């Protein structure tokens, strides 16, 4: 029921409007706030607003709805401020957030927190400081008594937190005063709010307009500066770069101040000339992204006959279906087909989203796409700063970027006219978000997003996920095959090396067989590059005592510590704990400590000793933490500055290196034997993808696989490029044991500091689920492979829900009710229950 506000006489004056606000905190619904009369016209769906949440928190929220219904359970507070003059989110975006929250069984606040870049969020944990340009003596502004209190406090303290400001003012409501000081440019809010988007500006200079309008003044200036040679140099350099005599209009754009100073000119002379009115300074807002090819028109790819046929089939499929799977072998030229489709959509005025699984792949593909699409294209991934991500967000919102290349979080960008979504390497596990919530799969969210926009989706892979290939074989998706390498290239030849046999013969050198070392030697002598793949980082998985078998374990997790020799540390890859290796065993005192197993760091060290003349680099999580590390490693390898590249699964991400003709794969057995129903599928995908880096021009590449299971049936399928056979065999197993694609998996993880409580709660939940969903659908409870992380004990329950004949919505409701019953039971106080829908 709508509320009416009263005037002084007690008569009704106007309706009171309310807004449902989404907040980036883990709460399951929107909160209702009252809209002040002054903000009625600016509070619209998608607006970014500042509200008070709880007693002290100030948060940025998004308006999800406007209405006239007050909340029943609490008194609605007023919206404090509208941050922008336009909505920062679209109604379709908000619709997608709600869908993600419902489907992945998390809160809408968690989804908003993941979707909204940090640069668009505000927090009450922010602090304030004096503005660097603030001059208390200038008299430009008058300050109230409360404002003076804050300014005086900041003269004695560099920064003040919001709580400290509250203490200084001795009042709870501080935001109006802070807003006033911000308006007067007296303070800056930073930390959380420093992430609030600020456009990038560059300082520029230009000749004062009076000298342009009257040439005699400029001539007189030369005479005045004859006795001031350093200032004259500055003027001459400027006129050399900006020919104001012939093109006076170019003076408006001016010249970058840094370029003048960089030309060995005197900064103080320039400053004096600005002070004397010869030059004037100004700021220009520029993009944070370097678009060197803004004038480059799309270049039509010269298709091979196979590509032409695939393109024709895709266009035909899209007349009948909204989703198509392009099954193209490695090196078949899928990217050229993507470029053609992107170009067609952009020409038709549509937006395009090109999803990639990891940043490692974006580095190379972005360069290629930038040459074609120039300034139409934005790039969105987590290595970018908050300001860079907000710039892309705003670029999509304003229409500046009609084409975006990005990783999984790109599905939350504010598109309003999507025509096409490409999900490249759609099989890749990096599309799945595991922690924290929302635990979404970007490929599946992309399909829902496309449905909202009536757009098409193209899934591309050389090794499609079983789910996607199954749905394509069931005619739910269109299926197009591209089974010839571009340019007549051939698929790599595989060579299996029996390491058991080599170890018995004692011919192994460290973890390398003589055949693999000889192949590397031959490749280097032929001036070809080599890739060595090992899907484990670090120097060695663990250290052990030869006398008593003691192994250093993490103090917070049930896992051994990995040894990293380069930094001489033992590290936990689950909680980040690190410690120095001990010289003697703490259990028995023996100094006979040895490393067991091997990671990428050890392989790198061994290769350096085997091939001291070669340039060897490593690409794994440890060497790619900085913003441009991926790019530097890949650039060096592309240019031929690196001879051998050692890496983890990052090397499998569709990278294209013309100089690579040989790939070595170590420890394949560990991938096959990993306790996961997907291990066969994942091993096939990983080895095939890494192998695809070899011989990608007109050469036949060579792939050496070291294994102690040389007769394993999977290797015959990999070496024979038999994806379809692997798919058929796996499908039989999946149907028999009820695994995807025939069921949906929902993993429930219980966490508690006390092991008995965790185990007891898991048994209670198991019984509740059996009663509500049926015993055949519930597996567990079981201790996971790693049963303790960050001092919390873990138990897991797996729920299997058939894709047909079961109402998924009702099943999830029953599941949620069972979880709520455990969470609200006092005997399980402190229990944390995490739900992971489609957990694979």
Rosetta blueprint (number, residue, H / E / L):
1 X L
2 X L
3 X E
4 X E
5 X E
6 X E
7 X L
8 X L
9 X L
10 X L
11 X L
12 X E
13 X E
14 X E
15 X E
16 X E
17 X L
18 X E
19 X E
20 X E
21 X E
22 X E
23 X E
24 X L
25 X L
26 X L
27 X L
28 X L
29 X L
30 X L
31 X E
32 X E
33 X E
34 X E
35 X L
36 X L
37 X H
38 X H
39 X H
40 X L
41 X L
42 X L
43 X L
44 X L
45 X L
46 X L
47 X L
48 X E
49 X E
50 X E
51 X E
52 X E
53 X E
54 X L
55 X L
56 X L
57 X E
58 X E
59 X E
60 X E
61 X E
62 X E
63 X E
64 X E
65 X E
66 X E
67 X E
68 X L
69 X L
70 X L
71 X L
72 X L
73 X L
74 X L
75 X L
76 X L
77 X L
78 X E
79 X L
80 X L
81 X E
82 X E
83 X L
84 X L
85 X L
86 X L
87 X L
88 X L
89 X L
90 X L
91 X H
92 X H
93 X H
94 X H
95 X H
96 X H
97 X H
98 X H
99 X H
100 X H
101 X H
102 X H
103 X H
104 X L
105 X L
106 X L
107 X L
108 X H
109 X H
110 X H
111 X H
112 X H
113 X H
114 X H
115 X H
116 X L
117 X L
118 X H
119 X H
120 X H
121 X L
122 X L
123 X L
124 X L
125 X L
126 X L
127 X E
128 X E
129 X E
130 X E
131 X L
132 X L
133 X L
134 X L
135 X L
136 X L
137 X L
138 X L
139 X L
140 X L
141 X L
142 X L
143 X L
144 X L
145 X H
146 X H
147 X H
148 X H
149 X H
150 X H
151 X H
152 X H
153 X H
154 X H
155 X H
156 X H
157 X L
158 X L
159 X L
160 X E
161 X E
162 X H
163 X H
164 X H
165 X H
166 X H
167 X H
168 X H
169 X H
170 X L
171 X L
172 X L
173 X L
174 X L
175 X H
176 X H
177 X H
178 X H
179 X H
180 X H
181 X H
182 X H
183 X H
184 X L
185 X L
186 X L
187 X E
188 X E
189 X E
190 X E
191 X L
192 X L
193 X H
194 X H
195 X H
196 X L
197 X L
198 X L
199 X L
200 X E
201 X E
202 X E
203 X E
204 X E
205 X E
206 X E
207 X E
208 X L
209 X H
210 X H
211 X H
212 X H
213 X H
214 X L
215 X H
216 X H
217 X H
218 X H
219 X H
220 X H
221 X H
222 X H
223 X H
224 X H
225 X H
226 X H
227 X H
228 X L
229 X H
230 X H
231 X H
232 X H
233 X H
234 X H
235 X H
236 X H
237 X H
238 X H
239 X H
240 X H
241 X H
242 X L
243 X L
244 X L
245 X L
246 X L
247 X L
248 X H
249 X H
250 X H
251 X H
252 X L
253 X L
254 X L
255 X E
256 X E
257 X H
258 X H
259 X H
260 X H
261 X H
262 X H
263 X L
264 X L
265 X L
266 X L
267 X H
268 X H
269 X H
270 X H
271 X H
272 X H
273 X H
274 X H
275 X H
276 X L
277 X L
278 X L
279 X E
280 X E
281 X E
282 X E
283 X E
284 X E
285 X E
286 X E
287 X L
288 X L
289 X L
290 X L
291 X L
292 X L
293 X L
294 X L
295 X L
296 X L
297 X L
298 X L
299 X L
300 X L
301 X L
302 X L
303 X L
304 X L
305 X H
306 X H
307 X H
308 X H
309 X H
310 X H
311 X H
312 X H
313 X H
314 X H
315 X H
316 X H
317 X H
318 X L
319 X L
320 X L
321 X L
322 X L
323 X E
324 X E
325 X E
326 X E
327 X E
328 X E
329 X L
330 X L
331 X L
332 X L
333 X L
334 X H
335 X H
336 X H
337 X H
338 X H
339 X H
340 X H
341 X H
342 X H
343 X H
344 X H
345 X H
346 X H
347 X H
348 X L
349 X L
350 X L
351 X E
352 X E
353 X E
354 X E
355 X E
356 X L
357 X L
358 X L
359 X H
360 X H
361 X H
362 X H
363 X H
364 X H
365 X H
366 X H
367 X H
368 X H
369 X H
370 X H
371 X H
372 X H
373 X H
374 X H
375 X H
376 X H
377 X E
378 X E
379 X E
380 X E
381 X L
382 X L
383 X L
384 X L
385 X L
386 X H
387 X H
388 X H
389 X H
390 X H
391 X H
392 X H
393 X H
394 X H
395 X H
396 X H
397 X H
398 X H
399 X L
400 X L
401 X L
402 X L
403 X E
404 X E
405 X E
406 X E
407 X L
408 X H
409 X H
410 X H
411 X H
412 X H
413 X L
414 X L
415 X L
416 X L
417 X L
418 X E
419 X E
420 X E
421 X E
422 X E
423 X E
424 X E
425 X L
426 X L
427 X L
428 X L
429 X H
430 X H
431 X H
432 X E
433 X L
434 X L
435 X L
436 X L
437 X L
438 X L
439 X L
440 X L
441 X E
442 X H
443 X H
444 X H
445 X H
446 X H
447 X H
448 X H
449 X H
450 X H
451 X H
452 X H
453 X H
454 X L
455 X L
456 X E
457 X E
458 X E
459 X E
460 X E
461 X E
462 X L
463 X L
464 X L
465 X L
466 X H
467 X H
468 X H
469 X H
470 X H
471 X H
472 X H
473 X H
474 X L
475 X L
476 X L
477 X L
478 X E
479 X E
480 X E
481 X E
482 X E
483 X L
484 X L
485 X L
486 X H
487 X H
488 X H
489 X L
490 X L
491 X L
492 X L
493 X E
494 X E
495 X E
496 X E
497 X E
498 X E
499 X H
500 X H
501 X H
502 X H
503 X H
504 X H
505 X L
506 X L
507 X L
508 X L
509 X E
510 X L
511 X L
512 X E
513 X L
514 X H
515 X H
516 X H
517 X H
518 X H
519 X H
520 X H
521 X H
522 X H
523 X H
524 X H
525 X H
526 X L
527 X L
528 X L
529 X E
530 X E
531 X E
532 X E
533 X E
534 X L
535 X L
536 X L
537 X L
538 X L
539 X L
540 X E
541 X L
542 X E
543 X E
544 X E
545 X E
546 X L
547 X L
548 X L
549 X L
550 X L
551 X E
552 X L
553 X E
554 X L
555 X L
556 X L
557 X L
558 X L
559 X L
560 X E
561 X L
562 X E
563 X E
564 X E
565 X L
566 X L
567 X L
568 X L
569 X E
570 X E
571 X E
572 X L
573 X L
574 X L
575 X L
576 X L
577 X L
578 X E
579 X E
580 X L
581 X L
582 X L
583 X L
584 X L
585 X L
586 X L
587 X L
588 X L
589 X L
590 X L
591 X L
592 X L
593 X E
594 X E
595 X E
596 X E
597 X L
598 X L
599 X L
600 X H
601 X H
602 X H
603 X H
604 X H
605 X H
606 X H
607 X H
608 X H
609 X H
610 X H
611 X L
612 X L
613 X L
614 X L
615 X L
616 X E
617 X E
618 X E
619 X E
620 X L
621 X L
622 X L
623 X L
624 X L
625 X L
626 X L
627 X L
628 X L
629 X H
630 X H
631 X H
632 X H
633 X H
634 X H
635 X H
636 X H
637 X H
638 X H
639 X L
640 X L
641 X L
642 X L
643 X L
644 X E
645 X E
646 X E
647 X E
648 X L
649 X H
650 X H
651 X H
652 X H
653 X L
654 X L
655 X L
656 X L
657 X L
658 X L
659 X L
660 X E
661 X E
662 X E
663 X E
664 X E
665 X E
666 X L
667 X L
668 X H
669 X H
670 X H
671 X H
672 X H
673 X L
674 X L
675 X L
676 X L
677 X L
678 X L
679 X H
680 X H
681 X H
682 X H
683 X H
684 X H
685 X H
686 X H
687 X H
688 X H
689 X H
690 X H
691 X H
692 X L
693 X L
694 X L
695 X L
696 X L
697 X L
698 X L
699 X L
700 X L
701 X L
702 X E
703 X E
704 X E
705 X E
706 X E
707 X E
708 X L
709 X L
710 X L
711 X L
712 X L
713 X H
714 X H
715 X H
716 X H
717 X H
718 X H
719 X H
720 X L
721 X L
722 X L
723 X H
724 X H
725 X H
726 X H
727 X H
728 X H
729 X H
730 X H
731 X H
732 X H
733 X H
734 X H
735 X H
736 X H
737 X H
738 X L
739 X L
740 X L
741 X L
742 X L
743 X E
744 X E
745 X E
746 X E
747 X E
748 X E
749 X E
750 X E
751 X E
752 X E
753 X L
754 X L
755 X H
756 X H
757 X H
758 X H
759 X H
760 X H
761 X H
762 X H
763 X H
764 X H
765 X H
766 X H
767 X H
768 X H
769 X H
770 X H
771 X H
772 X H
773 X H
774 X L
775 X H
776 X H
777 X H
778 X E
779 X E
780 X E
781 X E
782 X E
783 X L
784 X L
785 X L
786 X L
787 X L
788 X E
789 X E
790 X L
791 X L
792 X E
793 X E
794 X E
795 X E
796 X E
797 X E
798 X E
799 X E
800 X E
801 X E
802 X E
803 X L
804 X L
805 X L
806 X L
807 X L
808 X H
809 X H
810 X H
811 X H
812 X H
813 X H
814 X H
815 X H
816 X H
817 X H
818 X H
819 X H
820 X H
821 X H
822 X H
823 X H
824 X L
825 X L
826 X H
827 X H
828 X H
829 X L
830 X L
831 X L
832 X E
833 X E
834 X E
835 X E
836 X E
837 X E
838 X L
839 X L
840 X L
